[in-house]
């Protein structure tokens, strides 16, 4: 029998569908707030690759946070492909590489390095701080832009008891440290609620991730609002 649903994942809350058509999807991990098969099906061109980490190991209790997102890509006939860390694919003008990541709940996760036209971008999903940063930097730095989780969420999930008092995703100071190791020109904090109007049961973020990130990241910090673009050519 599965434990009760972890309310922090907001079941049924879909992701925004980008305008136009997209030639590939890079999945960091299969949590519903990061992998929405319906949104992907609307956005992707037919047969476009959906590159993703491996399924979770263990039984249904171990995988309770990934099972809904695991079922849906097949239902929407997405061309999902499991990739390993350090593997590279050429997708149109882009060279994409999956790199190691560590999930705060023990679920499989990847981060992504995307390169094109001499520019390099890193997307950090909702990773914890880990020991792979220097390996990633040695292979790919400097980065033009890095997107890093910064909410420092402490998680009390029914299937992970007793709960850990430590952050399950990077806090602002850790995100700033990762940006420095990766030698980022621009460092964007993400994976947080700026206003935090309602605290979600079992999921508590740091109080002011934006300003705390600015304090620690200094000149690298570049906070984007929803829908705002960053032109790396300037």
VOGU-3710 file (C-alpha; in Angstrom, 3 decimals, decimal comma):
1> xxxxxxxxxx> 0,000/0,000/0,000  1,383/3,421/-0,965  1,799/6,145/1,635  -0,471/9,158/1,418  0,240/11,609/-1,371  2,955/14,110/-0,514  1,107/17,438/-0,727  4,246/19,325/-1,715  3,941/18,078/-5,307  0,598/19,831/-5,952
11> xxxxxxxxxx> -0,968/16,933/-7,932  -2,623/17,987/-11,160  -0,800/21,297/-11,447  0,497/21,381/-15,007  3,459/23,185/-16,473  3,181/26,094/-18,875  3,277/25,095/-22,549  5,836/27,120/-24,567  4,737/28,861/-27,722  5,721/27,366/-31,080
21> xxxxxxxxxx> 7,115/23,874/-31,517  10,109/22,403/-29,730  12,657/19,948/-31,153  13,628/18,143/-27,926  12,946/17,998/-24,206  15,579/17,597/-21,513  14,113/16,107/-18,341  15,951/16,590/-15,049  13,743/14,208/-13,046  10,288/12,694/-13,072
31> xxxxxxxxxx> 8,356/14,683/-10,502  5,039/16,073/-11,700  6,096/19,670/-11,079  9,028/19,144/-13,484  7,733/16,609/-16,021  4,303/17,254/-17,525  3,731/14,803/-20,379  0,638/16,668/-21,596  2,556/19,947/-21,905  5,414/18,137/-23,656
41> xxxxxxxxxx> 3,027/16,468/-26,117  1,602/19,875/-27,064  4,980/21,556/-27,372  7,122/18,937/-29,137  7,293/18,201/-32,838  6,219/14,616/-33,671  8,929/12,129/-32,717  11,064/14,734/-30,920  13,379/13,101/-28,357  12,581/13,366/-24,671
51> xxxxxxxxxx> 15,887/12,709/-22,901  15,398/11,605/-19,310  17,089/9,898/-16,347  16,561/6,234/-15,512  13,461/5,074/-13,610  13,683/4,847/-9,868  14,939/1,686/-8,228  13,048/-0,254/-5,601  9,333/-0,757/-5,009  6,305/1,506/-5,396
61> xxxxxxxxxx> 6,859/3,086/-1,984  10,418/4,032/-2,931  9,146/5,508/-6,194  5,961/7,167/-4,958  7,066/10,645/-6,111  7,994/9,492/-9,635  5,312/6,941/-10,535  2,687/9,387/-11,943  5,236/11,025/-14,242  6,647/7,605/-15,211
71> xxxxxxxxxx> 3,325/6,414/-16,647  2,357/9,474/-18,640  5,054/9,736/-21,372  3,958/6,385/-22,825  0,293/7,420/-22,695  1,141/10,531/-24,732  3,364/8,549/-27,117  6,447/10,597/-26,345  9,784/9,416/-27,752  11,404/9,091/-24,333
81> xxxxxxxxxx> 14,999/7,903/-24,127  16,849/7,066/-20,917  20,335/8,599/-20,874  23,263/8,200/-18,509  25,325/10,897/-16,856  28,122/12,233/-19,083  26,362/11,083/-22,273  26,042/13,607/-25,115  23,506/14,032/-27,907  23,426/16,309/-30,931
91> xxxxxxxxxx> 19,972/17,876/-31,321  19,792/20,252/-34,281  22,317/23,051/-33,599  22,595/22,058/-29,937  25,030/19,752/-28,197  23,439/18,544/-24,966  25,190/16,606/-22,215  23,599/14,971/-19,193  25,683/15,531/-16,063  25,383/14,148/-12,515
101> xxxxxxxxxx> 22,861/15,497/-10,045  21,703/14,456/-6,580  18,027/14,459/-5,620  17,004/15,289/-2,077  14,445/12,462/-2,009  16,712/9,805/-3,514  15,028/9,827/-6,933  17,127/9,632/-10,131  18,044/13,049/-11,479  20,223/14,584/-14,169
111> xxxxxxxxxx> 21,382/18,114/-14,864  21,973/19,434/-18,354  24,707/21,304/-20,205  23,535/22,855/-23,483  26,008/24,279/-26,015  25,490/26,111/-29,305  27,207/28,917/-31,230  30,074/29,067/-28,752  27,764/29,622/-25,770  27,188/27,271/-22,852
121> xxxxxxxxxx> 24,249/27,020/-20,426  23,700/24,830/-17,345  20,317/23,804/-15,901  20,334/22,441/-12,359  16,832/20,996/-11,922  16,340/20,898/-8,154  19,639/19,318/-7,211  21,273/19,297/-3,812  24,838/20,511/-3,398  27,206/17,663/-4,280
131> xxxxxxxxxx> 30,755/16,741/-5,155  30,381/16,697/-8,939  30,578/20,467/-9,451  34,334/20,497/-9,998  34,136/17,583/-12,452  31,456/19,412/-14,436  33,506/22,609/-14,327  36,658/20,852/-15,515  34,834/19,542/-18,570  32,689/22,533/-19,474
141> xxxxxxxxxx> 33,462/25,813/-17,684  33,220/28,704/-18,110  29,437/28,971/-18,487  27,588/31,887/-20,001  24,548/31,197/-17,827  23,638/28,780/-15,066  20,165/28,165/-13,652  20,326/26,852/-10,099  17,700/25,922/-7,487  17,871/28,219/-4,487
151> xxxxxxxxxx> 14,883/27,569/-2,226  16,690/25,344/0,297  13,506/23,356/0,842  13,278/21,197/3,950  10,997/18,256/3,168  8,809/16,185/5,476  7,479/13,442/3,165  5,386/10,510/4,436  7,633/7,916/2,790  10,856/9,442/4,173
161> xxxxxxxxxx> 10,609/9,198/7,918  12,063/10,426/10,147  12,435/13,625/8,074  15,779/15,280/7,478  16,215/18,831/8,819  18,701/19,562/5,987  17,762/21,135/2,620  16,620/18,745/-0,114  17,556/21,312/-2,773  20,305/23,914/-2,729
171> xxxxxxxxxx> 19,833/26,990/-0,605  20,978/30,423/-1,871  24,477/30,156/-0,409  25,009/26,693/-1,907  23,665/27,844/-5,279  26,072/30,790/-5,250  28,963/28,442/-4,434  28,008/26,180/-7,344  27,862/29,194/-9,670  31,365/30,221/-8,611
181> xxxxxxxxxx> 32,766/26,721/-9,152  31,120/26,581/-12,598  32,611/30,026/-13,418  29,267/31,434/-14,530  28,952/34,814/-16,207  25,276/34,980/-15,215  23,775/32,949/-12,358  19,985/32,736/-12,177  18,241/31,411/-9,052  15,176/29,270/-9,717
191> xxxxxxxxxx> 12,931/26,659/-8,097  11,424/28,942/-5,456  8,282/30,926/-4,761  9,255/34,568/-4,426  6,106/35,584/-2,524  5,344/32,276/-0,780  1,676/33,188/-0,170  0,857/29,782/1,335  3,259/27,407/2,988  2,839/23,878/1,662
201> xxxxxxxxxx> 2,564/21,205/4,317  5,796/19,250/4,516  7,720/21,640/2,254  9,351/24,742/3,752  11,545/27,103/1,733  14,037/29,713/2,909  12,423/33,066/3,623  13,961/35,319/0,948  15,860/33,293/-1,671  16,232/36,106/-4,205
211> xxxxxxxxxx> 17,966/38,636/-1,971  19,970/35,999/-0,153  21,203/34,688/-3,494  22,154/38,215/-4,586  24,118/38,625/-1,355  26,138/35,439/-1,848  26,465/35,426/-5,664  27,415/39,093/-6,035  28,079/40,239/-9,594  27,037/36,875/-11,045
221> xxxxxxxxxx> 23,497/37,119/-9,687  20,834/37,859/-12,281  17,245/37,372/-11,149  14,757/36,868/-13,982  11,015/37,363/-13,732  8,654/34,836/-15,304  8,731/35,258/-19,081  11,821/37,482/-19,084  14,576/36,724/-21,625  18,340/36,919/-21,182
231> xxxx> 20,334/37,701/-24,332  23,694/35,965/-23,988  25,038/37,659/-27,109  25,164/41,062/-25,440
//
